[in-house]
């Protein structure tokens, strides 16, 4: 099993992989699809997870937990985990 396969399998059974869109919308003001679109636009300039999470916090005013959760899920969905 590669590292990427390991992370994908782990994420599928993790809490992050099960958070419903309605919860994300209520807590962050955006849906998973909206966060994915924002991060797609940032992809060329944000290669570091910590920097992405930090910028989400500063630009959108979301909590540390949500900024890291959104970043981790985005990397999982887009297959960017190495």
C-alpha positions, -999 to 999 in steps of 0.1 A, spaced: 0 0 0 14 34 -10 13 64 14 -14 80 -8 -36 48 -6 -30 47 32 -42 83 36 -72 78 14 -83 47 33 -78 64 66 -97 96 55 -126 75 43 -132 61 77 -123 93 96 -146 119 111 -136 144 84 -149 121 57 -183 120 73 -191 156 80 -223 165 62 -226 195 40 -253 210 62 -230 210 92 -201 227 72 -225 253 59 -239 261 94 -204 263 110 -184 280 81 -210 298 60 -201 276 29 -206 241 16 -179 216 8 -184 224 -29 -179 261 -23 -147 254 -2 -134 231 -29 -139 259 -55 -121 284 -34 -91 260 -28 -91 251 -65 -85 288 -72 -57 288 -46 -40 256 -57 -12 271 -77 -1 294 -49 -8 272 -18 12 241 -16 16 240 21 -13 227 42 -5 249 72 -3 280 50 -36 272 34 -53 267 67 -38 299 81 -50 319 50 -85 304 53 -87 316 89 -75 351 80 -95 356 49 -128 339 59 -127 342 97 -132 305 104 -118 286 133 -85 268 134 -102 235 135 -124 242 105 -96 257 85 -75 225 90 -105 202 84 -113 220 51 -77 218 40 -73 181 49 -106 172 32 -96 191 1 -63 173 -2 -81 140 3 -108 147 -23 -83 160 -49 -58 132 -43 -30 156 -32 -19 136 -2 16 122 -7 
